Amino acid sequence: MLVASPGLLVSGILIWLQSWTLESKLGLFAAELFVWWLLASALREQTTRPLQTLANVLSALREEDYSFRARGAAFNDAMGELALEVNTLADELADQRIGSIEATALLRRVVEEVEIPLFAFDPDRILRLVNPAGERLLQQVDVRLLGRTADELGLKDCLSSENGTLLPLNFSSPSARWLIRRSTFRQRGVPHTLVVLSDVSRALREEERKAWQRLIRVLGHELNNSLASIKSIAGSLSGRVSQSALGPEERQDFERGLEIIESRAAALNRFLQAYRQLAQMPSPSLRKVALTPIVQRVAALETRLKVEVVPGPDLELTVDPDQLEQMLINLVRNAAEAALELAPSTGLSSHNTTGAPFSSPEVVMGWSLSEKQLVLTIEDNGPGLLNPSNAFVPFYTTKPAGSGIGLVLSRQIAEAHGGSLELLNGSGHPGCIAKVVLPRSEGVASTTSRL
């Protein structure tokens, strides 16, 4: 209207100079003003409204709302081409946003499903991200972990030690060794530290087992040859001594000495044969078997004391039944010997994990199910473990007649089935708990066994 004001002024003067009546002059001038107002409104509609629409679309894009589009997008028109470009930009940003959301969802699912503990700390060493594996390691849910410092969580060494260091963690198994990997990333411009923990205990034990196997094979071969010769020579000398002209006392001394040599050679040979089991453990022959009969059978084999079986869910496992039974026999035998060692002499009366009191030497077996695992426990009321770190060292034993391979073989069997074996001291009472964890099989029955 302002642009048209000079023309309107000139037109009004010309109309006023005419010899028309006043009403005609005013009517014509009013009509002229009305027509000009219509033209100005149409011009505004074609220029200002599209600009406002584009401004609204751009504002929505700035707020990450990609549902708005500009109208009147067309070629061969300046405003239309601008609207077309803005709409194209909105489509591309929407596709990028969908891709980002899908990538974030995939990353979140991978982080949740990976079995390796992950932790992300901000520059103040405050935990900002943890995955379910990290929650299981720290035995707390994320709402209790997020916002706490690394010192409070017991992860101080994970941030201060060198990258690639092997560390034990206080809240995990004493024998566990964790490989620390650290990297950095930025979130909203703020640097964060990503800590990845890998449990390499099983890999280290596998290498250790292979080393023991090689050593046992060499020692077994060399010592067996020597012991066989010693035993044979001792037997021959014993026969010649009985035919010699020695006096009774001298003959008796020689015979006793040769008998000791022969018996010790035979004992050492049996000793080596037992150790050779570590080097000759076959791979498990897997098939589906019911757990309850195996547990009942193992409990019945121990006659020195009562082995109580706490009923658990009926289920089938895909295992080697012979190896599983041998592992349970070893663990029950150890538990029975520990219970017989302490309880009769001290008269201790404690409580097991089921809440029942120990009134005599006793072993309790039971099992439970989690989402993916079977947890089987064997508990005794013996003296417990004085040095848990040595429990799985080959050839280490505290028993006068022990060989030191029972627990090693048992853990080897558990790990060959994809599980684990852990020994823990009883919480709040004397005794030891052997905890066997095996992968859960499908087809768990809904009933509970009655033993």
C-alpha angles and dihedrals in degrees: 000000000000091000089053095046097093091052091047090050093051091045091050091052092050092049091049092052091057120098093240127124120273092248091053092049093049093044093051092047091049091050089050091051092048093051091048091050090053091051092049091049091051090049091050091050091054096047115022099039095054090048091052090048091051090048090053091049092050090048090053090049090051088055090048093250105137099175097093124088132184118247125225095040105166141140125252091038125093096218092040093052090048090052090048092054092048091051091049090050090050091051092050093047090049091052091048091049091051090048091048092050091049092047091049091049091049092048091048091050092048091049090049095047099042112101094216117097112246126192130179120199129189123224090277089058091249117147112247102165136026131167127219091264089057090049090053091048093051091036093228136100121253095253088063094045106043114090095026124114126248090248091056092049095048092246097113093115091052090066099037102042124084119273112267095026122148111231138173115227122216095224095051133066113305090235095048119111120197126203110219118216121178133186136163133235137167128241115189088343095305116119115237133186119230115206119196119190120199120190103223095169093107093048091049091048090050091054090045090050091051090051091051090047092054091046093048093049091053095044092043093053096046098040095044091057092048095044092050090054093046092050092048094048092046090053092049093048090048090057093048093048091057089056097044128102094245121134120260095257095046091046090050092050092049092047092048092049094047091047090053091049092049095046093046091049089052091047092049090049091053089046091055092045089056091051091049088069087076090061097040102047105140124221113266118267100221126212136143114273135164115254099211098066091049092052092047092049094049092048091051092052092065107080102164093080142356117287108200118206116207109210116250137175117300110245145150124238129201098227144119099270094202094053093043091051092047090051092051091046090054093048094046091047091052091047092049093049090049092049092048090049097060115016100063094050099044103032090219117176113199138151130255128217091274092060094248116131123246104233096165139005102310144166122204124199124191143146141205138187132237127183095282107005146062113221114200120185132194113192132185136181095230129122095286128224119320093185112017093178091068096047094096098036108121114250092009113127139152094204120097092225097031124122098204096230104090096087092039091054091045093054090045089055092048093050092045086061092051094259139099142237124216133178118212134177115243116267111238096350140059119270143063133270121211108203117198117189118193131174111268117247126216123254101056110178120232095225127087121234119243110213 
